Amino acid sequence: MRNTADHGRPPAFPEGDAGLLSTADDIFAFSRFLLRGGLAGDGTRLIRASRVAAMTRNQLTPAQCAAGVPILSAGWGWGYGVAVALQDSPEGVPAGAFGWNGGSGTSWRMDPADDRTVILLTGTAFTSPDPPLVHKALWRLAFG
């Protein structure tokens, strides 16, 4: 596991899927950007709406979803950069919601059907692919 404790200097990003640092405000702004279909807050189009739709729609086959269960959890697929709920989760996250879990204790869920964004940033790294109970409890409160 990489040491991410030194936040006083820019990270090297040796891998594209790890080491990113962000704030709740950054994640929320990204969530709003996706909800607006690729429009910046001032209305400037940065990405075509069709690209955002592709990003937030499952791109995996059923066999790929099944093989990805150790990372994605059952009932989840993957778009272009976000996990996508294929069915309502036991915690109440509805089908069509999207987001991700970060191994350093973060999670983000966006339900475009009801304009709901849920962000949890903790300092506790995941110890398994299954998110900690505090994450699941928050999802139950927010979506259940």
FIKEZA-943853 format. One line per field, with one value per atom (N, C-alpha, C): residue in one letter; x, y, z. Coordinates in steps of 0.001 Angstrom, whole numbers, plus 500000, padded with zeros to 6 digits. Example, Ala and Ser with C-alpha at 12.3 -4.5 7.8 and 13.67 -1.06 7.14 Angstrom:
! FIKEZA-943853
r	A,A,A,S,S,S
u	513190,512300,513200,512850,513670,512900
v	494310,495500,496700,497750,498940,500030
w	507800,507800,507800,507080,507140,507870
***
This chain:
! FIKEZA-943853
r	M,M,M,R,R,R,N,N,N,T,T,T,A,A,A,D,D,D,H,H,H,G,G,G,R,R,R,P,P,P,P,P,P,A,A,A,F,F,F,P,P,P,E,E,E,G,G,G,D,D,D,A,A,A,G,G,G,L,L,L,L,L,L,S,S,S,T,T,T,A,A,A,D,D,D,D,D,D,I,I,I,F,F,F,A,A,A,F,F,F,S,S,S,R,R,R,F,F,F,L,L,L,L,L,L,R,R,R,G,G,G,G,G,G,L,L,L,A,A,A,G,G,G,D,D,D,G,G,G,T,T,T,R,R,R,L,L,L,I,I,I,R,R,R,A,A,A,S,S,S,R,R,R,V,V,V,A,A,A,A,A,A,M,M,M,T,T,T,R,R,R,N,N,N,Q,Q,Q,L,L,L,T,T,T,P,P,P,A,A,A,Q,Q,Q,C,C,C,A,A,A,A,A,A,G,G,G,V,V,V,P,P,P,I,I,I,L,L,L,S,S,S,A,A,A,G,G,G,W,W,W,G,G,G,W,W,W,G,G,G,Y,Y,Y,G,G,G,V,V,V,A,A,A,V,V,V,A,A,A,L,L,L,Q,Q,Q,D,D,D,S,S,S,P,P,P,E,E,E,G,G,G,V,V,V,P,P,P,A,A,A,G,G,G,A,A,A,F,F,F,G,G,G,W,W,W,N,N,N,G,G,G,G,G,G,S,S,S,G,G,G,T,T,T,S,S,S,W,W,W,R,R,R,M,M,M,D,D,D,P,P,P,A,A,A,D,D,D,D,D,D,R,R,R,T,T,T,V,V,V,I,I,I,L,L,L,L,L,L,T,T,T,G,G,G,T,T,T,A,A,A,F,F,F,T,T,T,S,S,S,P,P,P,D,D,D,P,P,P,P,P,P,L,L,L,V,V,V,H,H,H,K,K,K,A,A,A,L,L,L,W,W,W,R,R,R,L,L,L,A,A,A,F,F,F,G,G,G
u	500834,500000,500888,500537,501312,501023,502016,501835,501290,500096,499488,499455,500258,500218,500890,501806,502515,501713,500818,499985,500575,501825,502457,503111,503144,503731,502843,502865,502017,502384,501384,501670,502238,502965,503583,502603,501523,500542,501184,501878,502501,501473,500250,499178,497967,497231,496063,494870,494893,493734,493967,495020,495307,496107,496021,496842,496201,495003,494356,493940,494062,493639,492531,491511,490401,489718,488757,487954,486488,485672,484235,483698,484192,483745,484097,485299,485708,484794,484551,483708,482287,481779,480430,480353,481364,481378,481392,482162,482197,480832,480204,478876,477870,477898,476982,477262,478530,478936,478324,478408,477817,476300,475692,474244,473777,474568,474231,474597,475013,475299,476532,477531,478782,478890,477958,478027,478724,479629,480253,479207,479522,478584,478137,478978,478610,477881,477590,476870,477748,479064,479980,479977,479798,479819,481267,481605,482949,483002,481909,481796,480386,480260,478930,478083,476797,475880,475894,476050,476089,477310,478402,479607,479387,478733,478425,477483,476498,475574,476337,477314,478117,478988,479522,480352,479571,478300,477493,476537,476778,475991,476926,476439,477251,477776,479060,479695,480183,479889,480369,479296,479736,478822,478463,477404,477097,478276,478998,480155,481246,481479,482483,482051,480765,480256,480471,480162,480339,481810,482704,484134,484649,483966,484402,483865,483062,482429,483424,484621,485518,485835,485703,485984,484692,483754,482548,481426,481363,480247,479138,478388,477284,476267,475725,474711,475267,476583,477219,477954,477939,478708,479682,480229,481220,480981,480930,480847,482260,482416,483757,484238,484697,485248,484410,483203,482361,481684,481435,480627,479170,478386,476982,476121,475123,474212,473283,473322,472479,471133,471066,469823,469869,468734,468715,469610,470431,471327,470596,471129,470522,470461,471347,471360,470410,469757,468803,469334,470611,471134,470392,469686,468837,469600,469005,469544,469657,470759,471000,471877,472046,472970,474395,475309,476702,477619,478897,479891,481079,481781,482907,483263,484058,484689,486181,486794,488234,488831,489883,490484,490965,491125,491584,490434,489236,488119,487097,487048,486079,485005,483846,482835,481965,481471,480613,479535,478294,477168,476328,475889,475041,473823,472635,471402,470814,470986,470481,468961,468272,466809,466215,466869,466337,467343,468389,469343,469999,470413,470993,472454,473299,474718,475065,475771,476206,477715,478424,479886,480301,481190,481745,483260,483955,485410,485873,486520,487061,488565,489219,490658,490997,490012,490201,490201,491325,491444,490577,490038,489274,490222,489710,490510,490095,489052,488594,487836,487494,486696,485280,484807,483488,483603,482856,482980,482658,483295,483033,481568,481149,479754,479312,480223,479834,479386,479990,479590,478184,477975,476672,475577,475911,474930,474541,475519,475208,474331,474630,473811,472375,472214,470862,470120,470819,470197,469845,470727,470536,469570,469583,468796,467694,467855,466946,465568
v	498833,500000,501243,502211,503445,504348,505108,506083,507356,507747,508968,510066,509924,510868,512196,512262,513497,514301,515159,515964,517359,517574,518866,519111,518103,518275,517551,517994,517345,515876,515002,513579,513304,512196,511824,511112,510540,509785,508700,507755,506683,505748,505788,504956,505842,505545,506345,506102,505011,504680,504894,505550,505689,506945,507404,508522,509882,509947,511244,511813,513101,513804,514759,514865,515728,516204,517094,517604,517279,517409,517216,518205,519439,520443,520030,519479,519020,517905,516938,515799,516272,517179,517693,518460,519258,519994,519019,517950,516938,516278,515985,515378,516290,517573,518538,518638,518606,518647,517474,516280,515110,515227,515703,515861,516847,517872,518865,518372,517131,516577,517138,517535,518025,519530,520227,521689,522162,523128,523762,524616,525076,525887,527147,527684,528895,528586,527305,526914,526540,526638,526267,524755,524305,522871,522404,521440,520878,519477,518741,517395,517244,516580,516320,515506,515800,515076,513580,513218,511802,511107,511845,511268,511061,512022,511870,510685,510544,509407,508089,508027,506811,506569,507643,507516,506904,507254,506900,505743,505021,503830,502626,501493,500289,499926,499620,499242,497791,497071,495696,494684,493535,492428,491782,490969,490266,489427,488777,487974,488861,490020,490929,491469,491767,492220,491144,489908,488799,488647,488771,488644,489828,490963,492153,492277,491295,491377,491645,491098,491419,492913,493649,495088,495894,495513,496306,496008,494856,494358,493891,492931,492384,493479,493450,494429,495724,495781,496988,496666,497607,497545,498701,498983,500056,500818,502136,503010,503376,504590,505070,505949,505301,506015,505980,505447,505366,504014,503559,502365,502746,501815,502070,500997,501434,500494,499885,498564,497849,497474,497487,497170,497911,498029,498659,497854,498544,497860,497580,496668,496410,497667,498629,499882,500924,500621,501556,502413,502246,502989,502472,503339,502857,502511,501620,501322,502638,502783,504006,505004,504832,505695,505330,506230,505958,506630,506282,506864,505943,506046,505152,505120,504128,504024,504221,504962,505119,504297,503605,502712,503392,504697,505411,505880,505335,505617,506597,506787,507726,506979,507586,507076,508230,508080,509077,508328,508739,508178,509331,509207,510218,509517,509960,509448,510539,510441,511501,511580,510484,510493,511450,511628,512560,513629,513808,514891,514798,513597,513379,512973,513676,513362,513067,511973,511594,511391,512093,512033,511717,510754,510430,510356,511170,511185,510832,509697,509296,509143,508982,508747,507292,506424,505003,504226,503645,502888,501635,501272,500030,498867,497857,496660,495503,495723,494717,495449,494766,495409,495783,495136,495447,496710,497772,499020,498828,499621,499542,499844,499397,499559,501015,501935,503343,503854,503386,503786,503260,502000,501389,502045,502415,503081,504443,505184,506474,506296,505305,505073,504725,503927,503612,504865,505752,506998,507903,507974,508897,508370,507061,506501,505550,504923,503871,504365
w	500000,500000,500000,499178,499097,500295,500698,501762,501137,501524,500988,502040,503103,504208,503886,502945,502629,501607,502115,501226,501021,501460,501334,499985,499143,497805,496795,495558,494550,494376,494242,494049,492658,492536,491265,490338,490865,490091,489240,489871,489104,488479,488961,488416,488163,487117,486790,487682,488451,489269,490756,491138,492561,492828,494058,494493,494330,493803,493640,494985,495127,496325,495927,496761,496426,497687,497510,498611,498340,499358,499172,498144,498175,497196,495770,495567,494233,493742,494613,494229,493943,494766,494548,493223,492925,491652,490471,490577,489517,489373,490498,490486,489777,490092,489457,487957,487598,486199,485431,486006,485351,485294,486362,486384,485305,485058,484018,482620,482500,481187,480522,481309,480751,480660,481304,481318,482582,482433,483593,484300,485491,486262,485550,484672,483929,482620,482383,481174,479992,480143,479067,478890,477659,477385,477337,478222,478262,477674,477808,477263,476710,475588,475030,476006,476044,476925,476616,475354,474991,475599,475767,476391,477889,478524,479943,480136,479259,479348,479227,478333,478180,479417,479983,481183,482338,482435,483600,483323,482254,481890,481891,482378,482428,481035,480960,479699,479718,480800,480944,480564,480101,479849,481189,481232,482489,483001,482099,482521,483124,482545,483089,484455,484604,485907,486958,486604,487550,487935,486965,487241,488069,487997,488722,490125,490573,491894,493032,493016,494130,494255,493171,493207,493187,492344,492139,493116,493672,494468,493535,493993,493191,492910,491701,491320,490760,490565,490030,488734,487825,486597,486582,485407,485282,484000,484108,482941,482523,482045,481714,482865,483942,485084,486345,486292,487491,487572,488801,489020,488799,488269,487941,488609,489379,490036,488988,488871,487903,488499,489808,490518,491845,492508,493825,494762,495536,496464,497777,498586,499901,500773,500523,501288,500731,499602,499022,497891,497524,496373,495146,494413,493327,492052,491271,489942,489176,488463,487698,488419,489728,490459,490055,490283,489946,490945,490890,491775,491909,493037,493261,494732,495072,496383,496182,497075,497071,498191,497928,498901,500168,500132,501331,502206,501967,502859,502339,501041,500471,499694,499593,498672,498202,496989,496364,495606,495791,495051,494538,493285,492647,492070,492457,491869,491002,489685,488811,488778,489123,489075,490097,491240,492233,492642,491814,492030,493411,493786,495110,494981,495718,495795,497237,497473,498813,498764,499630,499678,501106,501258,502564,502425,503181,503184,504590,504729,506028,505894,506987,506975,507203,507054,507321,506016,505671,504427,504475,503330,503223,503503,504181,504454,503558,502745,501788,500691,499608,498556,499024,500096,500636,501485,501158,501919,503403,504254,505686,506020,507193,507617,507678,508014,508090,506720,505656,504311,504019,504320,504062,504906,506141,507002,506410,505905,505294,504059,503234,502042,502443,503518,503987,504422,505134,505585,504408,503442,502318,501256,501019,499928,500380,501549,501974,502395
***
